[in-house]
Each structure stands twice: as structure tokens, then as C-alpha cells.
């Protein structure tokens, strides 16, 4: 792994990218990091040394707007970080939902785990081609099977409160080589969009330590936490003024949404020309 980390330092890992092994054989990119393939029944590897992770790496998350979908559009009720109440780390974010709400795949990937898993309850883990894994927990029902290929936006399960849960919510995690980092590096909970298309990771982004003294823990991601409310406020309408030569697909990519969503927001829109106002939120 150390040799691989050295080779990949600063390299951009692109979804769909292939790697050619020393013998000339073609392998999927994630196989550089996960030598057990899609095997393994655990979410994480216990006591895994951080030396097994690359020193730093750039990961391209999406190629176009259809490669991403927000897993659940609602407020965060509990962020990533240290939980004083239970005196332990919280390795993901909790997103408010109602039992039965559809939970969608954040990126295209392959199902590695789809089963009840202790405190996670009904849990799905997806492995993505760029080496990331996303986790969806506490669901009332699982709708996918191991080794099934799912696309961004596909429903992987229904919201619930299974496992160690105090009420209906989605526990969502993002991991790289089994180690979690703050999902808010990826997801903007103010606009329900992808925060960045290219993610830089280094070893300092992993691990959650107990805060020392009275100093609050410091995390690198911007905080977009809204206090829990019974009903989420509707986001303000956002418009894009088309420039010369722009298409719906290009506008969708710029605003981390899809062409289908733009057509839904602009039912009377027939043709894009310079100066056309297109609603994007």
C-alpha cells in the first residue's frame, strides 16, 4: 500500500478510470486500494494504521451532472465529530427523514454490504469506482443486494429507525479505504448540492479525537447545520442567466443538478438562448 500511495500522490482519480497492472492486465481503479475485492463483511477495519492510507490524494467525484444525487434532502440533526453525550465518535451525519422515505445512492457504485448490521440497523454500503465508499444506515427496508450495480439516484432503501436509533433518520457516512471523513466535505446542506467536484484528502482528515479541555473540536468542513425543525423551510428560488452557446446540460453541470430537474423546474422552457433565465433551484 505504501508503494501505491507514493505512486498516486497528487494524481487525480477519475470515476470510470482504469489502471493497468504490471503484467498489462486491466483492473478497476478501486482495486488499487481494496485488495480483497468486494469481499469483507465489515464496514471498517479495526485498528488499521493510518500509514496504510495515501499521504495525499485528489479524487474526482463526478464527470457530469448525472453522476450525483443527494441521498436525502433534509436537515442535519447530528454532525460528524465527537459526541460528549455517549463519549464516543460519530463517524457520519444524521439526516432527518420520515419512515418510508426513499434513500438514494449518492454516486454510481456497487453494493458491498446490504444487511442488518448491529447498531447500524438495516445498512447498505456502496463502493464507488474512485475508491470512496458511502454508507446508508437505520433504514426500515433494504432494496438492493450485494454486488448489484446501482446508479446515482437509485433508491437503495427506505428510511427508518432500525439499530441504535432514537428516531427516524438516515445515518450517512463517506469512507476511503474503510476510514471515515466528514461528509460535509462533499455535501452542502444549504443548497442540497455537491460541494466540490474534486476532493483533496490527506491523513489529517481522518480520525476523530476526544476534544481536549474545554476547547471545541475543529473540523475542516464548513458547517451547514440548521437546528432541527418539524418541517424543512423551502429553499429560495435560484436562477441562471444563460450565456451564448450554453445548453441545459452545461447549466445542469454548473449547478450540480440534472437536466431532468431543470425541465421540471422550467416546464415552459423550449429553447435556450443568450439571456434566457433558467431556474436551477
BAROFI-20831 format. One record per residue: residue number from 1; residue in three letters; x, z, y of N, C-alpha, C, O in turn. Coordinates in steps of 0.2 Angstrom, whole numbers. Example, Ala and Ser with C-alpha at 12.3 -4.5 7.8 and 13.67 -1.06 7.14 Angstrom:
BEGIN
1 ALA 66 39 -28 62 39 -22 66 39 -16 71 42 -17
2 SER 64 35 -11 68 36 -5 64 39 0 67 40 6
! end
This chain:
BEGIN
1 UNK 4 0 -6 0 0 0 4 0 6 2 -3 11
2 UNK 10 3 6 14 4 12 17 -3 14 17 -5 20
3 UNK 19 -7 9 21 -14 10 15 -18 13 17 -22 18
4 UNK 9 -17 10 4 -21 13 3 -19 20 1 -23 24
5 UNK 3 -13 22 2 -10 29 7 -13 33 5 -15 39
6 UNK 13 -14 31 18 -17 35 17 -24 37 18 -26 42
7 UNK 15 -28 31 13 -35 32 8 -36 37 8 -41 40
8 UNK 3 -32 37 -3 -33 41 -3 -30 47 -8 -30 51
9 UNK 2 -26 49 2 -23 56 1 -28 61 4 -33 62
10 UNK -5 -27 65 -6 -31 71 -10 -38 69 -12 -41 73
11 UNK -11 -39 62 -14 -45 60 -22 -44 61 -24 -39 60
12 UNK -25 -50 63 -32 -50 64 -35 -51 57 -34 -57 54
13 UNK -40 -47 54 -43 -48 48 -50 -51 49 -54 -47 52
14 UNK -51 -57 47 -57 -60 49 -62 -60 43 -60 -61 37
15 UNK -69 -59 44 -74 -60 39 -73 -66 35 -73 -72 39
16 UNK -73 -67 29 -73 -73 25 -65 -75 24 -64 -80 20
17 UNK -61 -72 27 -54 -74 27 -51 -73 19 -53 -68 16
18 UNK -47 -78 17 -44 -77 10 -37 -75 11 -34 -77 16
19 UNK -34 -72 6 -27 -71 5 -24 -74 -1 -27 -74 -6
20 UNK -18 -77 0 -15 -80 -6 -10 -75 -9 -5 -73 -5
21 UNK -11 -73 -15 -6 -68 -18 1 -72 -20 1 -78 -19
22 UNK 5 -68 -22 12 -70 -23 12 -76 -28 17 -80 -28
23 UNK 8 -76 -33 8 -81 -38 3 -87 -36 2 -91 -40
24 UNK 1 -87 -30 -3 -93 -27 -10 -92 -28 -14 -96 -26
25 UNK -12 -87 -32 -20 -86 -33 -23 -83 -27 -20 -80 -23
26 UNK -29 -85 -26 -33 -84 -20 -37 -77 -22 -41 -77 -27
27 UNK -37 -72 -17 -41 -66 -18 -45 -65 -11 -43 -67 -6
28 UNK -50 -61 -12 -54 -59 -6 -50 -54 -2 -46 -50 -5
29 UNK -51 -54 5 -46 -50 9 -47 -43 7 -42 -39 7
30 UNK -53 -40 6 -53 -33 4 -49 -31 -2 -48 -25 -2
31 UNK -47 -36 -6 -44 -34 -12 -36 -32 -10 -33 -29 -14
32 UNK -34 -33 -4 -28 -31 -2 -28 -23 -2 -22 -20 -2
33 UNK -34 -20 0 -34 -13 1 -37 -9 -5 -35 -3 -6
34 UNK -42 -12 -9 -45 -9 -14 -43 -12 -21 -46 -17 -23
35 UNK -38 -9 -24 -35 -12 -30 -40 -11 -36 -39 -13 -41
36 UNK -45 -6 -35 -50 -5 -41 -56 -10 -40 -61 -9 -44
37 UNK -55 -15 -36 -61 -20 -35 -67 -16 -33 -66 -12 -28
38 UNK -73 -17 -36 -79 -14 -34 -80 -8 -38 -86 -6 -38
39 UNK -75 -6 -42 -77 0 -46 -76 6 -42 -75 6 -36
40 UNK -77 12 -45 -77 18 -42 -84 20 -40 -88 17 -37
41 UNK -86 26 -42 -92 29 -41 -93 34 -35 -98 36 -34
42 UNK -87 35 -32 -87 40 -27 -87 36 -20 -84 31 -19
43 UNK -89 40 -15 -89 37 -8 -82 37 -5 -80 33 -2
44 UNK -79 43 -7 -72 44 -4 -67 46 -9 -69 49 -14
45 UNK -61 45 -8 -56 48 -12 -53 54 -10 -50 54 -4
46 UNK -54 59 -13 -52 66 -11 -45 67 -10 -41 64 -14
47 UNK -43 70 -5 -35 72 -4 -31 65 -3 -25 66 -5
48 UNK -34 60 -1 -30 54 0 -25 54 6 -28 56 11
49 UNK -19 53 5 -14 54 11 -15 49 16 -17 43 14
50 UNK -15 50 22 -15 45 27 -10 40 27 -11 35 30
51 UNK -5 41 23 1 36 23 -2 30 19 1 25 19
52 UNK -7 31 15 -10 25 12 -14 20 16 -15 15 14
53 UNK -15 22 22 -18 18 27 -13 14 31 -7 17 32
54 UNK -15 8 34 -10 4 38 -9 8 44 -13 12 47
55 UNK -3 8 47 -1 11 53 -6 9 59 -8 13 63
56 UNK -7 3 59 -12 0 64 -14 -7 62 -11 -10 58
57 UNK -20 -9 63 -23 -15 61 -29 -17 66 -33 -13 68
58 UNK -30 -24 66 -35 -26 70 -40 -30 65 -38 -34 61
59 UNK -46 -28 66 -51 -31 61 -57 -34 65 -60 -31 70
60 UNK -58 -41 64 -63 -44 67 -69 -43 63 -70 -44 57
61 UNK -74 -41 67 -81 -38 64 -85 -44 62 -89 -44 57
62 UNK -86 -49 67 -91 -54 66 -88 -61 68 -83 -61 73
63 UNK -91 -66 66 -89 -73 68 -94 -76 72 -93 -79 77
64 UNK -101 -74 71 -106 -77 75 -112 -71 75 -111 -66 72
65 UNK -117 -73 79 -122 -68 80 -126 -66 74 -129 -60 74
66 UNK -126 -70 69 -130 -69 63 -126 -64 58 -129 -62 53
67 UNK -120 -62 60 -116 -58 56 -117 -50 57 -114 -46 54
68 UNK -122 -49 61 -123 -42 63 -130 -40 64 -134 -44 67
69 UNK -132 -34 62 -139 -32 63 -138 -24 64 -135 -21 60
70 UNK -142 -21 69 -142 -14 70 -145 -11 64 -151 -13 62
71 UNK -142 -6 61 -145 -3 55 -152 0 56 -157 0 52
72 UNK -153 4 62 -159 7 63 -159 8 71 -155 12 74
73 UNK -164 5 74 -164 5 82 -167 12 84 -174 12 85
74 UNK -164 17 85 -167 23 87 -161 28 90 -155 26 90
75 UNK -163 34 92 -158 38 95 -154 42 90 -156 43 84
76 UNK -148 44 92 -144 48 88 -146 56 88 -147 58 94
77 UNK -147 59 83 -149 66 83 -143 71 81 -143 77 83
78 UNK -138 68 78 -132 72 77 -126 67 77 -126 62 73
79 UNK -121 68 81 -115 63 81 -110 65 76 -110 70 72
80 UNK -105 60 76 -99 61 72 -95 67 75 -94 68 81
81 UNK -92 71 70 -87 76 73 -88 83 69 -91 83 63
82 UNK -85 88 72 -86 95 69 -92 98 70 -95 98 76
83 UNK -95 101 65 -102 104 65 -100 112 65 -99 114 59
84 UNK -101 115 70 -100 123 70 -105 126 66 -104 131 63
85 UNK -111 123 66 -117 127 63 -115 128 55 -117 133 52
86 UNK -112 122 52 -111 123 45 -103 123 44 -101 124 38
87 UNK -99 124 49 -92 125 48 -89 119 44 -85 121 40
88 UNK -91 113 45 -88 108 42 -88 101 46 -92 101 50
89 UNK -85 96 44 -85 90 47 -91 86 46 -94 86 40
90 UNK -94 82 51 -99 77 50 -96 70 50 -95 68 56
91 UNK -96 67 45 -92 60 44 -96 54 46 -94 49 45
92 UNK -102 55 49 -106 49 52 -110 51 57 -109 56 61
93 UNK -115 47 59 -120 49 64 -127 49 60 -128 45 56
94 UNK -131 53 63 -138 54 61 -143 50 65 -143 52 71
95 UNK -147 46 63 -151 41 67 -158 43 65 -160 43 60
96 UNK -162 45 71 -169 46 70 -173 41 67 -172 35 69
97 UNK -178 42 62 -182 37 59 -188 40 56 -189 47 56
98 UNK -193 37 54 -199 39 50 -198 37 43 -195 32 41
99 UNK -201 41 38 -201 40 31 -204 33 30 -210 32 32
100 UNK -200 29 27 -203 22 25 -201 17 30 -202 11 29
101 UNK -197 18 35 -194 13 40 -189 9 36 -185 12 32
102 UNK -189 3 37 -184 -1 34 -177 0 37 -176 0 43
103 UNK -172 1 32 -165 2 34 -161 -4 33 -162 -7 27
104 UNK -158 -7 37 -155 -14 37 -147 -14 36 -144 -10 39
105 UNK -144 -19 33 -137 -19 32 -134 -21 39 -137 -26 42
106 UNK -129 -18 41 -126 -19 47 -122 -26 47 -122 -29 52
107 UNK -118 -27 42 -115 -33 41 -116 -36 34 -118 -32 29
108 UNK -114 -42 33 -115 -45 26 -109 -42 22 -104 -40 24
109 UNK -111 -41 15 -107 -37 11 -109 -37 4 -114 -40 2
110 UNK -106 -33 0 -108 -32 -7 -109 -25 -9 -106 -21 -6
111 UNK -115 -24 -12 -116 -17 -14 -112 -14 -19 -111 -16 -24
112 UNK -108 -9 -17 -104 -5 -21 -107 1 -25 -106 2 -31
113 UNK -111 5 -21 -115 10 -24 -122 10 -22 -124 8 -16
114 UNK -127 11 -26 -134 11 -25 -137 16 -30 -140 14 -35
115 UNK -137 22 -28 -140 28 -32 -140 34 -29 -138 35 -23
116 UNK -144 39 -31 -144 46 -28 -137 49 -29 -133 48 -34
117 UNK -134 52 -24 -128 55 -23 -128 62 -20 -126 62 -14
118 UNK -130 67 -24 -129 74 -21 -132 75 -14 -138 73 -13
119 UNK -128 77 -10 -130 79 -3 -133 72 1 -137 73 6
120 UNK -130 67 -1 -132 60 2 -139 58 1 -142 54 4
121 UNK -142 61 -5 -148 59 -7 -148 51 -10 -142 49 -12
122 UNK -153 48 -9 -153 41 -11 -148 37 -6 -149 37 0
123 UNK -143 34 -9 -137 32 -5 -135 25 -7 -135 23 -13
124 UNK -133 21 -2 -131 14 -3 -124 13 1 -124 15 7
125 UNK -119 10 -2 -113 9 1 -111 2 0 -111 -1 -5
126 UNK -110 -2 6 -109 -9 6 -101 -10 7 -99 -7 12
127 UNK -98 -14 4 -91 -16 5 -91 -23 9 -94 -28 6
128 UNK -88 -24 14 -88 -30 18 -81 -33 17 -76 -30 16
129 UNK -81 -40 18 -75 -44 17 -69 -42 21 -63 -43 19
130 UNK -70 -39 27 -64 -37 31 -61 -31 29 -56 -28 32
131 UNK -64 -27 24 -61 -21 22 -65 -15 24 -64 -9 21
132 UNK -70 -15 28 -74 -10 30 -79 -8 25 -81 -13 21
133 UNK -82 -2 25 -87 -1 21 -92 3 25 -90 7 30
134 UNK -99 2 24 -104 5 28 -108 9 23 -109 7 17
135 UNK -111 15 25 -115 19 20 -121 21 24 -122 22 30
136 UNK -127 21 20 -133 22 22 -136 28 17 -137 27 11
137 UNK -138 34 20 -140 39 16 -146 42 18 -149 41 23
138 UNK -149 47 13 -155 51 14 -161 46 13 -167 48 15
139 UNK -161 40 10 -167 36 10 -172 38 5 -170 41 0
140 UNK -178 36 6 -183 38 1 -183 33 -4 -186 35 -10
141 UNK -181 27 -3 -181 22 -9 -175 17 -8 -174 15 -2
142 UNK -172 15 -13 -166 10 -13 -169 4 -15 -172 3 -20
143 UNK -167 -2 -12 -170 -8 -13 -165 -13 -15 -166 -19 -15
144 UNK -159 -11 -17 -153 -16 -19 -150 -13 -25 -151 -7 -27
145 UNK -146 -17 -28 -142 -15 -34 -135 -16 -34 -133 -20 -30
146 UNK -131 -12 -37 -124 -13 -37 -122 -20 -38 -124 -24 -43
147 UNK -117 -23 -34 -114 -29 -35 -118 -35 -32 -117 -41 -32
148 UNK -124 -33 -29 -128 -38 -26 -125 -39 -19 -123 -35 -15
149 UNK -126 -46 -17 -123 -48 -11 -129 -48 -6 -135 -50 -7
150 UNK -128 -44 0 -133 -44 5 -131 -47 11 -125 -46 13
151 UNK -135 -49 15 -133 -52 22 -135 -47 27 -139 -43 27
152 UNK -132 -48 33 -133 -43 39 -140 -44 40 -143 -49 41
153 UNK -144 -38 41 -151 -38 42 -155 -37 36 -161 -36 37
154 UNK -153 -38 30 -157 -37 24 -158 -30 24 -154 -26 25
155 UNK -164 -28 21 -166 -22 20 -163 -19 14 -164 -22 8
156 UNK -159 -13 14 -156 -10 9 -160 -4 6 -159 -2 0
157 UNK -165 -2 10 -169 4 8 -174 6 13 -174 3 18
158 UNK -177 11 11 -182 14 16 -180 21 18 -178 25 14
159 UNK -181 22 25 -180 29 27 -183 35 24 -188 34 21
160 UNK -179 40 24 -182 46 21 -178 52 22 -175 53 27
161 UNK -179 57 18 -176 64 19 -173 67 12 -174 73 11
162 UNK -170 63 8 -168 65 2 -161 68 2 -158 67 7
163 UNK -159 72 -3 -152 75 -2 -153 81 2 -158 84 3
164 UNK -147 83 5 -146 88 10 -149 86 17 -144 84 21
165 UNK -155 87 18 -158 84 24 -163 89 27 -167 91 23
166 UNK -163 89 34 -168 94 37 -174 90 39 -178 93 42
167 UNK -174 84 38 -180 80 41 -178 72 40 -172 71 40
168 UNK -183 68 41 -182 61 40 -176 58 45 -177 59 51
169 UNK -171 55 43 -166 52 47 -162 48 43 -161 49 36
170 UNK -158 43 46 -153 39 42 -146 42 44 -144 42 50
171 UNK -142 44 39 -135 46 40 -131 40 38 -131 37 33
172 UNK -128 37 44 -124 31 43 -117 32 44 -115 36 49
173 UNK -113 30 40 -105 30 41 -102 23 40 -105 19 38
174 UNK -96 23 44 -92 17 43 -85 20 41 -82 25 43
175 UNK -82 16 36 -76 19 32 -71 13 32 -73 7 31
176 UNK -65 14 31 -60 9 30 -55 13 25 -52 18 26
177 UNK -54 9 19 -51 12 13 -53 19 12 -49 24 11
178 UNK -59 20 11 -63 26 10 -63 31 15 -66 36 14
179 UNK -59 30 21 -59 36 26 -63 34 32 -64 28 34
180 UNK -67 39 34 -72 38 39 -69 38 46 -64 41 47
181 UNK -72 34 51 -71 35 58 -77 34 62 -83 33 59
182 UNK -77 36 68 -83 37 72 -87 30 72 -84 25 75
183 UNK -93 30 70 -97 23 70 -99 21 77 -100 15 78
184 UNK -98 26 82 -99 23 89 -93 19 92 -94 16 97
185 UNK -88 18 88 -83 13 90 -86 6 89 -84 2 92
186 UNK -91 6 84 -94 -1 83 -101 -2 87 -102 -7 89
187 UNK -105 4 86 -112 3 88 -113 6 95 -111 12 96
188 UNK -117 3 99 -119 5 106 -126 7 106 -130 3 105
189 UNK -127 14 106 -134 16 105 -138 16 112 -144 18 112
190 UNK -135 14 117 -139 12 123 -142 6 123 -148 5 125
191 UNK -139 1 120 -141 -6 120 -143 -9 113 -145 -14 113
192 UNK -142 -5 108 -143 -7 101 -139 -13 100 -142 -18 97
193 UNK -133 -13 101 -129 -19 100 -122 -17 97 -120 -12 97
194 UNK -118 -22 96 -111 -21 93 -107 -20 99 -107 -24 104
195 UNK -103 -15 99 -99 -13 105 -93 -18 106 -91 -19 111
196 UNK -90 -20 100 -84 -25 101 -85 -29 95 -87 -28 89
197 UNK -81 -35 96 -81 -40 90 -74 -39 86 -74 -42 81
198 UNK -70 -36 89 -63 -35 86 -61 -27 87 -61 -25 93
199 UNK -60 -24 82 -59 -17 81 -51 -16 80 -49 -18 75
200 UNK -48 -11 84 -41 -9 83 -42 -2 80 -45 2 83
201 UNK -38 -1 74 -38 5 71 -31 7 70 -26 3 69
202 UNK -30 14 71 -23 17 69 -25 23 66 -30 26 66
203 UNK -20 27 63 -21 33 59 -24 38 63 -27 43 60
204 UNK -23 38 70 -26 44 74 -33 44 74 -36 48 76
205 UNK -36 38 72 -44 38 72 -47 41 66 -53 42 66
206 UNK -43 43 61 -46 46 55 -45 53 55 -41 56 58
207 UNK -50 56 51 -49 64 50 -53 67 56 -53 65 62
208 UNK -56 73 54 -60 77 59 -57 84 58 -57 87 53
209 UNK -54 87 63 -51 93 63 -56 98 67 -60 97 71
210 UNK -55 105 64 -59 110 67 -56 111 74 -50 112 75
211 UNK -61 111 80 -58 112 86 -54 119 87 -57 124 84
212 UNK -49 119 91 -45 125 92 -48 129 98 -49 126 103
213 UNK -49 135 97 -51 140 103 -58 137 105 -62 136 101
214 UNK -59 137 112 -65 135 115 -65 128 117 -70 126 120
215 UNK -59 125 116 -59 118 118 -64 113 114 -63 114 107
216 UNK -68 109 117 -72 105 113 -68 99 109 -63 97 112
217 UNK -70 97 104 -66 91 101 -66 85 105 -71 84 108
218 UNK -61 81 105 -61 75 109 -61 69 104 -57 69 99
219 UNK -65 64 105 -66 58 101 -65 52 105 -67 53 111
220 UNK -63 47 103 -61 41 107 -67 37 109 -66 34 114
221 UNK -72 37 105 -78 33 107 -82 35 112 -82 41 113
222 UNK -84 31 116 -89 33 122 -95 36 118 -97 34 113
223 UNK -98 42 121 -104 45 119 -110 42 122 -111 42 128
224 UNK -114 40 118 -121 37 120 -126 41 117 -131 38 114
225 UNK -126 48 117 -131 52 114 -136 53 119 -135 55 124
226 UNK -142 52 116 -148 54 120 -152 60 117 -152 60 110
227 UNK -154 65 120 -157 70 117 -163 68 113 -167 64 115
228 UNK -164 71 107 -170 69 103 -176 69 106 -178 75 109
229 UNK -180 64 106 -187 64 109 -192 62 103 -190 58 99
230 UNK -198 63 104 -203 61 99 -204 54 98 -205 51 93
231 UNK -203 50 104 -204 43 105 -198 40 109 -197 43 114
232 UNK -195 35 106 -189 32 110 -192 28 116 -197 25 115
233 UNK -189 29 122 -190 25 128 -189 18 126 -184 16 123
234 UNK -193 14 129 -192 7 128 -186 5 133 -186 7 139
235 UNK -181 1 130 -176 -2 135 -178 -6 140 -183 -10 139
236 UNK -174 -6 146 -176 -11 151 -175 -18 149 -170 -19 145
237 UNK -179 -23 152 -178 -30 151 -171 -32 154 -170 -30 160
238 UNK -168 -36 150 -161 -39 152 -162 -46 152 -164 -49 147
239 UNK -159 -50 157 -160 -57 157 -153 -60 158 -148 -57 161
240 UNK -152 -66 155 -146 -70 156 -148 -77 160 -152 -80 158
241 UNK -144 -78 165 -145 -85 168 -140 -90 165 -134 -89 165
242 UNK -143 -95 162 -139 -100 159 -134 -104 163 -136 -106 169
243 UNK -128 -105 161 -123 -109 164 -124 -116 161 -127 -117 156
244 UNK -121 -121 164 -121 -128 162 -118 -128 155 -112 -126 154
245 UNK -121 -131 151 -119 -133 144 -120 -127 139 -119 -128 133
246 UNK -123 -121 141 -124 -116 137 -130 -117 132 -135 -121 134
247 UNK -130 -115 126 -135 -116 121 -138 -109 119 -135 -104 121
248 UNK -143 -109 116 -146 -102 114 -141 -99 109 -141 -93 109
249 UNK -138 -102 105 -133 -99 100 -128 -96 104 -126 -90 102
250 UNK -125 -99 109 -120 -96 113 -122 -90 117 -118 -85 117
251 UNK -128 -91 120 -131 -85 123 -132 -79 118 -130 -73 120
252 UNK -134 -80 112 -135 -75 107 -128 -72 106 -128 -66 105
253 UNK -123 -76 105 -117 -73 103 -114 -68 109 -111 -63 108
254 UNK -115 -70 115 -113 -67 121 -116 -60 121 -113 -55 124
255 UNK -122 -59 119 -126 -53 120 -127 -50 113 -132 -45 112
256 UNK -123 -51 108 -124 -48 101 -131 -48 99 -133 -42 97
257 UNK -134 -53 99 -141 -54 96 -142 -60 92 -136 -64 91
258 UNK -148 -62 90 -148 -68 86 -153 -73 90 -157 -72 94
259 UNK -152 -80 88 -157 -85 91 -164 -83 89 -168 -84 94
260 UNK -165 -81 83 -172 -79 82 -175 -74 86 -181 -74 89
261 UNK -171 -69 88 -173 -64 93 -174 -66 100 -179 -65 103
262 UNK -170 -71 102 -171 -74 109 -177 -78 109 -181 -78 114
263 UNK -179 -82 104 -185 -86 103 -191 -81 103 -196 -83 106
264 UNK -190 -75 100 -196 -70 100 -197 -67 107 -203 -66 109
265 UNK -192 -66 111 -192 -63 117 -194 -69 123 -197 -67 128
266 UNK -193 -75 121 -195 -80 126 -199 -86 122 -197 -91 121
267 UNK -205 -84 121 -210 -89 117 -211 -95 121 -212 -100 117
268 UNK -211 -95 127 -212 -101 131 -206 -106 132 -207 -111 135
269 UNK -200 -103 130 -194 -107 132 -194 -113 127 -194 -113 121
270 UNK -193 -119 131 -192 -125 127 -185 -128 127 -183 -131 122
271 UNK -182 -128 133 -176 -131 134 -171 -127 138 -174 -124 143
272 UNK -165 -127 137 -160 -123 140 -156 -128 145 -154 -133 143
273 UNK -157 -126 152 -153 -130 156 -150 -125 161 -151 -119 162
274 UNK -145 -128 166 -142 -123 171 -147 -120 175 -151 -123 178
275 UNK -146 -113 175 -151 -109 180 -157 -106 176 -160 -102 179
276 UNK -158 -108 170 -163 -105 166 -162 -98 164 -157 -96 162
277 UNK -167 -94 166 -167 -87 164 -169 -85 157 -175 -87 156
278 UNK -165 -82 153 -167 -81 146 -167 -73 145 -162 -70 147
279 UNK -172 -70 143 -172 -63 142 -168 -62 135 -170 -65 130
280 UNK -164 -57 136 -159 -56 130 -161 -49 127 -158 -47 122
281 UNK -164 -44 131 -166 -38 128 -173 -36 130 -176 -31 129
! end
